[in-house]
Amino acid sequence: MKPGKNRSELCYTYIYDTSWLCDYEVTTDELCAQLGMALSAAETDAALLDFVPDLDRLQALALHANGSIRGKLAVTEADLDWLHLRYDHFRQEIEAREPDRLKNFVLPRGLTPVPDLHQARSTAKKALRCLVRVEEEAHREIPAEIPRFLNLLCNFCFLLTVLINQRRGLAEPRFVSRSYRLKTRNQ
């Protein structure tokens, strides 16, 4: 497949590229959109306004991660330090109210923006899987900051879903696997 001559019929410069790098870039673009959906929903809820700046920064970082493989690395150690601080801040808020809230696996449920954040969490995992393939396919090393960021972002999105549900007085249904024994979170 090749692009046509009409530029308005080309959605992305590398869309016909057969490499996993293109899939990674499309996936991180999707991640950016999902973070934007969560941000837009959070802006309309007074109980969630304190993490609107976090989602704003994360949305931009998702696109920085997007270009950091084909182009110049744009996710820094300072970005990771900031996200660790925000993660710890919100984790402490959750555990101050309910020390055991984060110790179990749960089914992803909740009202907007919770589903958007669960989608973003899942998409961050997909982006990581694409990077595994990019590294394997291209025989090149991926800058460590990118998988570290995507892993942390995934966990941060989950943490926000728990926090939002907690602030709203909602509890996620606990999930207990019948397929294999799982350790509880944080073990």
Stockholm file with secondary structure:
# STOCKHOLM 1.0

chainA/1-187         MKPGKNRSELCYTYIYDTSWLCDYEVTTDELCAQLGMALSAAETDAALLDFVPDLDRLQALALHANGSIRGKLAVTEADLDWLHLRYDHFRQEIEAREPDRLKNFVLPRGLTPVPDLHQARSTAKKALRCLVRVEEEAHREIPAEIPRFLNLLCNFCFLLTVLINQRRGLAEPRFVSRSYRLKTRNQ
#=GR chainA/1-187 SS CCCCSCGGGCSSTTTTCCSHHHHHHHHHHHHHHHHHHHHHHHTTCGGGGGGHHHHHHHHHHHHHHHHTTTSCCCCCHHHHHHHHHHHHHHHHHHHHHCTTTTSSCBCCCCSTTHHHHHHHHHHHHHHHHHHHHHHHHHTCCCCTHHHHHHHHHHHHHHHHHHHHHHHTTCCCCBCCCSSSCCCCTTC
#=GC SS_cons         CCCCSCGGGCSSTTTTCCSHHHHHHHHHHHHHHHHHHHHHHHTTCGGGGGGHHHHHHHHHHHHHHHHTTTSCCCCCHHHHHHHHHHHHHHHHHHHHHCTTTTSSCBCCCCSTTHHHHHHHHHHHHHHHHHHHHHHHHHTCCCCTHHHHHHHHHHHHHHHHHHHHHHHTTCCCCBCCCSSSCCCCTTC
//
